[in-house]
Amino acid sequence: MARKKKQESGGGGAPAWLATYGDMVTLVLCFFVLLYSFSTLDAKKWDAVAASMQNAFSLQSGGGGAGSGVNSMIGGSLNENQGNADHPTDSDQMYSSNRVLALVQKALTDELNGEEVSVFVSERGVVVALSEQMLFEEGSAKLRPEALRTLYKIGGVLEKLPNDISVEGHTDSGVPLRSIYIDNWGLSSARASRVTAYLDETAGLPQNRLRAVGMGASAPIVPNISEGNMKLNRRVDIVILSMHPVR
Protein backbone atom coordinates (compact mmCIF):
# COMPACT_ATOMS: atom_id res chain seq x y z
CA MET A 1 0.00 0.00 0.00
CA ALA A 2 1.53 3.37 -1.02
CA ARG A 3 2.52 5.75 1.76
CA LYS A 4 0.61 8.94 2.01
CA LYS A 5 2.62 12.12 1.51
CA LYS A 6 2.94 14.27 4.59
CA GLN A 7 0.57 17.14 4.42
CA GLU A 8 2.48 20.42 4.46
CA SER A 9 1.53 22.47 7.47
CA GLY A 10 0.51 26.10 7.51
CA GLY A 11 -0.67 28.43 4.85
CA GLY A 12 1.36 31.07 2.99
CA GLY A 13 2.86 32.94 6.07
CA ALA A 14 6.54 34.04 6.34
CA PRO A 15 9.03 31.86 8.20
CA ALA A 16 9.60 32.70 11.87
CA TRP A 17 13.26 33.62 11.36
CA LEU A 18 12.23 36.41 8.95
CA ALA A 19 10.30 38.25 11.69
CA THR A 20 13.35 38.18 13.95
CA TYR A 21 15.50 39.45 11.10
CA GLY A 22 13.07 42.31 10.47
CA ASP A 23 13.19 43.35 14.12
CA MET A 24 17.00 43.43 14.02
CA VAL A 25 17.04 45.58 10.86
CA THR A 26 14.62 48.02 12.49
CA LEU A 27 16.81 48.31 15.57
CA VAL A 28 19.91 48.91 13.45
CA LEU A 29 18.07 51.63 11.52
CA CYS A 30 17.03 53.35 14.76
CA PHE A 31 20.62 53.15 15.97
CA PHE A 32 21.96 54.95 12.88
CA VAL A 33 19.20 57.57 13.03
CA LEU A 34 20.22 58.26 16.63
CA LEU A 35 23.88 58.59 15.58
CA TYR A 36 22.89 61.03 12.85
CA SER A 37 20.91 63.16 15.31
CA PHE A 38 24.02 63.42 17.51
CA SER A 39 26.15 64.44 14.54
CA THR A 40 23.87 67.41 13.78
CA LEU A 41 23.70 68.71 17.36
CA ASP A 42 23.45 72.49 17.63
CA ALA A 43 27.00 73.74 18.30
CA LYS A 44 25.78 76.51 20.59
CA LYS A 45 23.81 74.08 22.71
CA TRP A 46 26.79 71.75 22.87
CA ASP A 47 29.06 74.62 23.99
CA ALA A 48 26.56 75.52 26.70
CA VAL A 49 26.43 71.91 27.94
CA ALA A 50 30.22 71.63 27.83
CA ALA A 51 30.64 74.90 29.75
CA SER A 52 28.20 73.71 32.41
CA MET A 53 30.10 70.43 32.73
CA GLN A 54 33.40 72.25 32.99
CA ASN A 55 32.10 74.52 35.75
CA ALA A 56 30.80 71.52 37.69
CA PHE A 57 34.06 69.62 37.36
CA SER A 58 36.11 72.71 38.23
CA LEU A 59 34.17 73.20 41.46
CA GLN A 60 34.76 69.59 42.43
CA SER A 61 38.42 69.31 41.42
CA GLY A 62 39.68 72.83 41.89
CA GLY A 63 39.87 73.59 38.18
CA GLY A 64 41.99 70.61 37.08
CA GLY A 65 41.64 67.19 35.43
CA ALA A 66 38.06 66.62 34.44
CA GLY A 67 37.50 70.17 33.28
CA SER A 68 40.35 69.87 30.80
CA GLY A 69 38.75 66.69 29.49
CA VAL A 70 35.65 68.64 28.51
CA ASN A 71 37.80 71.17 26.67
CA SER A 72 39.49 68.39 24.70
CA MET A 73 36.08 67.15 23.49
CA ILE A 74 35.28 70.53 21.90
CA GLY A 75 38.71 71.19 20.47
CA GLY A 76 39.70 73.85 22.98
CA SER A 77 37.19 76.35 21.56
CA LEU A 78 35.64 76.93 24.97
CA ASN A 79 38.84 78.36 26.41
CA GLU A 80 39.23 80.65 23.42
CA ASN A 81 35.71 81.99 23.85
CA GLN A 82 36.24 82.56 27.55
CA GLY A 83 39.46 84.46 26.83
CA ASN A 84 37.48 86.90 24.67
CA ALA A 85 34.58 87.36 27.08
CA ASP A 86 32.13 90.16 26.28
CA HIS A 87 32.15 91.48 29.84
CA PRO A 88 35.49 91.95 31.60
CA THR A 89 35.92 91.92 35.34
CA ASP A 90 35.31 94.99 37.49
CA SER A 91 39.07 95.56 37.79
CA ASP A 92 39.44 95.58 33.99
CA GLN A 93 36.55 98.04 33.76
CA MET A 94 38.08 100.39 36.32
CA TYR A 95 41.42 100.32 34.51
CA SER A 96 39.68 101.26 31.27
CA SER A 97 37.81 104.14 32.91
CA ASN A 98 40.96 105.41 34.58
CA ARG A 99 42.77 105.40 31.26
CA VAL A 100 40.00 107.50 29.69
CA LEU A 101 40.08 109.77 32.73
CA ALA A 102 43.82 110.36 32.27
CA LEU A 103 43.33 111.30 28.60
CA VAL A 104 40.63 113.86 29.44
CA GLN A 105 42.61 115.35 32.33
CA LYS A 106 45.65 115.77 30.11
CA ALA A 107 43.61 117.58 27.45
CA LEU A 108 41.93 119.87 30.02
CA THR A 109 44.95 120.68 32.19
CA ASP A 110 44.32 124.45 32.13
CA GLU A 111 40.55 124.22 32.61
CA LEU A 112 40.81 121.91 35.63
CA ASN A 113 42.71 124.59 37.55
CA GLY A 114 39.45 126.53 37.95
CA GLU A 115 36.02 125.64 39.32
CA GLU A 116 34.06 125.55 36.08
CA VAL A 117 35.16 122.09 34.90
CA SER A 118 35.50 118.81 36.81
CA VAL A 119 36.25 115.27 35.64
CA PHE A 120 35.56 112.08 37.58
CA VAL A 121 34.77 108.38 37.21
CA SER A 122 31.24 107.14 37.89
CA GLU A 123 29.66 103.70 37.58
CA ARG A 124 28.54 104.68 34.07
CA GLY A 125 31.93 105.86 32.83
CA VAL A 126 33.92 109.11 32.85
CA VAL A 127 31.95 112.32 33.49
CA VAL A 128 33.10 115.76 32.33
CA ALA A 129 30.95 118.26 34.25
CA LEU A 130 30.80 121.78 32.74
CA SER A 131 29.17 124.60 34.69
CA GLU A 132 26.44 126.84 33.30
CA GLN A 133 28.64 129.87 33.98
CA MET A 134 31.27 128.61 31.54
CA LEU A 135 28.87 127.45 28.83
CA PHE A 136 25.82 129.72 28.70
CA GLU A 137 24.24 132.99 29.68
CA GLU A 138 21.48 132.67 32.26
CA GLY A 139 18.37 131.09 30.75
CA SER A 140 20.05 130.70 27.33
CA ALA A 141 21.14 127.72 25.25
CA LYS A 142 23.60 129.71 23.13
CA LEU A 143 27.23 128.77 23.79
CA ARG A 144 29.59 131.42 25.07
CA PRO A 145 32.63 132.03 22.81
CA GLU A 146 35.01 131.02 25.60
CA ALA A 147 33.21 127.67 25.95
CA LEU A 148 34.02 126.65 22.39
CA ARG A 149 37.74 126.19 23.11
CA THR A 150 37.05 123.80 25.97
CA LEU A 151 34.48 121.81 23.98
CA TYR A 152 36.92 121.61 21.08
CA LYS A 153 39.53 120.04 23.37
CA ILE A 154 36.99 117.54 24.67
CA GLY A 155 35.98 116.67 21.13
CA GLY A 156 39.61 115.97 20.29
CA VAL A 157 39.67 113.28 22.97
CA LEU A 158 36.28 111.83 22.09
CA GLU A 159 37.12 111.28 18.44
CA LYS A 160 39.96 108.94 19.49
CA LEU A 161 37.67 106.78 21.63
CA PRO A 162 35.14 104.12 20.57
CA ASN A 163 32.80 104.91 23.48
CA ASP A 164 29.25 106.22 23.14
CA ILE A 165 28.67 109.72 24.53
CA SER A 166 25.69 110.96 26.54
CA VAL A 167 25.39 114.76 26.84
CA GLU A 168 23.06 115.59 29.72
CA GLY A 169 21.71 119.03 30.58
CA HIS A 170 20.87 119.84 34.21
CA THR A 171 19.16 122.81 35.88
CA ASP A 172 18.25 123.88 39.40
CA SER A 173 14.69 123.61 40.68
CA GLY A 174 13.76 127.24 40.01
CA VAL A 175 11.70 128.55 37.12
CA PRO A 176 13.94 129.72 34.22
CA LEU A 177 14.28 133.52 34.27
CA ARG A 178 14.79 135.77 31.26
CA SER A 179 14.43 132.72 29.03
CA ILE A 180 12.44 131.67 25.99
CA TYR A 181 12.01 128.27 27.65
CA ILE A 182 8.98 127.94 29.86
CA ASP A 183 10.38 125.17 32.07
CA ASN A 184 13.57 123.38 33.05
CA TRP A 185 12.90 120.43 30.78
CA GLY A 186 12.99 122.63 27.71
CA LEU A 187 16.05 124.58 28.86
CA SER A 188 18.09 121.50 29.83
CA SER A 189 17.16 119.69 26.62
CA ALA A 190 18.14 122.68 24.46
CA ARG A 191 21.49 123.02 26.21
CA ALA A 192 22.28 119.32 25.88
CA SER A 193 21.33 119.44 22.20
CA ARG A 194 23.52 122.47 21.54
CA VAL A 195 26.61 120.90 23.12
CA THR A 196 25.94 117.64 21.26
CA ALA A 197 25.60 119.47 17.95
CA TYR A 198 28.90 121.30 18.52
CA LEU A 199 30.73 118.03 19.26
CA ASP A 200 29.19 116.53 16.14
CA GLU A 201 30.28 119.50 14.02
CA THR A 202 33.83 119.90 15.32
CA ALA A 203 34.91 116.36 16.24
CA GLY A 204 33.03 114.62 13.44
CA LEU A 205 31.69 111.97 15.79
CA PRO A 206 29.23 109.47 14.27
CA GLN A 207 25.72 110.48 15.26
CA ASN A 208 24.90 106.96 16.42
CA ARG A 209 27.49 107.44 19.19
CA LEU A 210 25.90 110.63 20.49
CA ARG A 211 22.76 111.34 22.45
CA ALA A 212 21.40 114.50 24.03
CA VAL A 213 19.33 114.21 27.21
CA GLY A 214 17.44 116.92 29.07
CA MET A 215 17.44 116.03 32.77
CA GLY A 216 15.80 119.19 34.09
CA ALA A 217 16.14 119.40 37.88
CA SER A 218 15.78 115.63 38.34
CA ALA A 219 19.43 114.86 39.19
CA PRO A 220 20.92 117.54 41.45
CA ILE A 221 24.40 116.96 42.85
CA VAL A 222 23.51 118.96 45.98
CA PRO A 223 20.14 120.00 47.46
CA ASN A 224 18.65 123.15 45.91
CA ILE A 225 18.52 124.97 49.24
CA SER A 226 20.78 127.94 48.50
CA GLU A 227 21.94 130.02 45.56
CA GLY A 228 25.39 128.47 45.82
CA ASN A 229 23.98 124.95 45.58
CA MET A 230 21.66 125.88 42.72
CA LYS A 231 24.64 127.28 40.84
CA LEU A 232 26.41 123.93 41.15
CA ASN A 233 23.37 122.06 39.84
CA ARG A 234 23.15 124.15 36.67
CA ARG A 235 25.53 122.21 34.44
CA VAL A 236 26.03 119.99 31.40
CA ASP A 237 27.58 116.57 31.93
CA ILE A 238 29.40 114.90 29.05
CA VAL A 239 29.38 111.22 30.01
CA ILE A 240 31.87 108.99 28.20
CA LEU A 241 29.96 105.78 28.64
CA SER A 242 31.93 102.72 29.59
CA MET A 243 32.17 100.01 26.96
CA HIS A 244 31.26 97.43 29.63
CA PRO A 245 29.43 99.03 32.56
CA VAL A 246 30.04 97.48 35.94
CA ARG A 247 26.98 95.44 37.03
C-alpha atoms as one frame of an Amber mdcrd trajectory, in Angstrom:
protein
   0.000   0.000   0.000   1.528   3.369  -1.017   2.523   5.754   1.761   0.611
   8.944   2.005   2.622  12.118   1.509   2.941  14.274   4.589   0.565  17.136
   4.420   2.483  20.425   4.461   1.529  22.474   7.466   0.507  26.101   7.511
  -0.668  28.429   4.854   1.361  31.070   2.987   2.858  32.942   6.066   6.537
  34.036   6.337   9.028  31.864   8.200   9.599  32.702  11.874  13.259  33.615
  11.357  12.234  36.412   8.946  10.302  38.246  11.688  13.354  38.185  13.954
  15.499  39.447  11.102  13.069  42.312  10.466  13.189  43.349  14.123  16.996
  43.429  14.016  17.045  45.575  10.862  14.617  48.025  12.491  16.805  48.313
  15.566  19.910  48.910  13.448  18.068  51.628  11.523  17.033  53.345  14.764
  20.623  53.151  15.968  21.962  54.947  12.876  19.197  57.572  13.032  20.224
  58.259  16.631  23.879  58.585  15.580  22.887  61.033  12.854  20.913  63.160
  15.306  24.023  63.417  17.507  26.153  64.437  14.538  23.871  67.413  13.775
  23.700  68.705  17.360  23.453  72.491  17.633  27.003  73.737  18.297  25.784
  76.513  20.590  23.811  74.077  22.712  26.792  71.751  22.875  29.060  74.623
  23.992  26.561  75.518  26.697  26.428  71.914  27.936  30.219  71.631  27.826
  30.638  74.900  29.751  28.199  73.710  32.406  30.097  70.434  32.727  33.402
  72.248  32.989  32.104  74.517  35.751  30.798  71.520  37.690  34.062  69.622
  37.365  36.105  72.710  38.227  34.173  73.198  41.457  34.758  69.594  42.425
  38.419  69.307  41.420  39.675  72.833  41.892  39.867  73.594  38.184  41.986
  70.607  37.076  41.643  67.187  35.435  38.058  66.618  34.436  37.500  70.172
  33.281  40.351  69.872  30.796  38.754  66.691  29.486  35.647  68.641  28.509
  37.797  71.168  26.669  39.486  68.388  24.697  36.084  67.149  23.487  35.278
  70.525  21.899  38.706  71.191  20.471  39.697  73.845  22.982  37.189  76.349
  21.559  35.644  76.929  24.968  38.843  78.358  26.409  39.231  80.646  23.420
  35.707  81.991  23.849  36.242  82.557  27.549  39.459  84.457  26.827  37.482
  86.903  24.668  34.581  87.358  27.078  32.129  90.162  26.279  32.147  91.479
  29.841  35.494  91.952  31.601  35.916  91.924  35.343  35.305  94.989  37.488
  39.066  95.563  37.791  39.436  95.575  33.994  36.555  98.040  33.761  38.077
 100.394  36.320  41.420 100.319  34.506  39.683 101.258  31.265  37.815 104.144
  32.907  40.965 105.406  34.579  42.773 105.400  31.256  40.003 107.502  29.688
  40.082 109.773  32.733  43.821 110.364  32.266  43.326 111.303  28.600  40.632
 113.856  29.440  42.614 115.351  32.329  45.649 115.767  30.108  43.609 117.577
  27.445  41.926 119.874  30.023  44.949 120.681  32.195  44.320 124.449  32.128
  40.555 124.222  32.612  40.811 121.911  35.630  42.713 124.590  37.554  39.447
 126.528  37.954  36.019 125.643  39.320  34.065 125.547  36.077  35.158 122.086
  34.905  35.498 118.810  36.808  36.247 115.272  35.640  35.562 112.079  37.575
  34.769 108.381  37.212  31.242 107.136  37.892  29.662 103.701  37.578  28.540
 104.683  34.066  31.929 105.859  32.828  33.915 109.107  32.854  31.953 112.318
  33.487  33.095 115.762  32.327  30.954 118.264  34.253  30.796 121.777  32.745
  29.172 124.602  34.687  26.444 126.837  33.299  28.644 129.869  33.976  31.269
 128.610  31.537  28.874 127.451  28.827  25.821 129.719  28.696  24.241 132.989
  29.677  21.484 132.667  32.261  18.368 131.091  30.746  20.049 130.698  27.327
  21.144 127.719  25.248  23.596 129.712  23.132  27.226 128.766  23.793  29.588
 131.423  25.065  32.625 132.028  22.810  35.007 131.022  25.599  33.206 127.673
  25.953  34.019 126.655  22.392  37.736 126.189  23.106  37.046 123.803  25.966
  34.485 121.810  23.983  36.922 121.610  21.076  39.533 120.038  23.370  36.991
 117.545  24.666  35.978 116.666  21.129  39.609 115.965  20.286  39.674 113.283
  22.973  36.277 111.827  22.093  37.124 111.278  18.440  39.961 108.937  19.492
  37.673 106.783  21.626  35.135 104.124  20.569  32.795 104.905  23.476  29.249
 106.218  23.144  28.667 109.721  24.531  25.692 110.959  26.539  25.392 114.764
  26.840  23.059 115.593  29.722  21.713 119.030  30.579  20.869 119.845  34.208
  19.164 122.811  35.877  18.252 123.875  39.395  14.689 123.608  40.682  13.755
 127.238  40.013  11.702 128.549  37.115  13.938 129.719  34.217  14.285 133.521
  34.274  14.786 135.773  31.260  14.427 132.723  29.026  12.445 131.672  25.989
  12.011 128.272  27.651   8.978 127.939  29.860  10.382 125.169  32.071  13.573
 123.384  33.046  12.897 120.426  30.777  12.985 122.634  27.709  16.048 124.576
  28.859  18.091 121.505  29.833  17.163 119.692  26.616  18.137 122.677  24.458
  21.488 123.020  26.212  22.284 119.323  25.878  21.327 119.439  22.203  23.522
 122.470  21.540  26.611 120.900  23.124  25.943 117.641  21.262  25.604 119.467
  17.952  28.900 121.300  18.522  30.726 118.034  19.262  29.186 116.528  16.141
  30.280 119.495  14.016  33.826 119.897  15.323  34.906 116.359  16.238  33.030
 114.624  13.436  31.692 111.967  15.792  29.228 109.473  14.266  25.721 110.479
  15.257  24.901 106.957  16.425  27.491 107.436  19.193  25.904 110.633  20.488
  22.756 111.340  22.447  21.399 114.498  24.035  19.330 114.214  27.212  17.435
 116.919  29.074  17.440 116.033  32.765  15.799 119.188  34.094  16.137 119.396
  37.879  15.779 115.633  38.343  19.429 114.860  39.186  20.922 117.544  41.447
  24.396 116.961  42.852  23.512 118.961  45.978  20.136 120.003  47.456  18.646
 123.148  45.913  18.518 124.972  49.241  20.781 127.941  48.499  21.942 130.022
  45.557  25.394 128.474  45.818  23.984 124.952  45.580  21.657 125.878  42.720
  24.635 127.279  40.842  26.412 123.931  41.148  23.374 122.060  39.837  23.146
 124.152  36.667  25.531 122.214  34.436  26.031 119.993  31.402  27.580 116.572
  31.931  29.404 114.897  29.054  29.376 111.220  30.013  31.871 108.990  28.197
  29.957 105.780  28.644  31.931 102.723  29.591  32.166 100.010  26.957  31.262
  97.429  29.628  29.428  99.028  32.557  30.042  97.483  35.943  26.984  95.435
  37.032
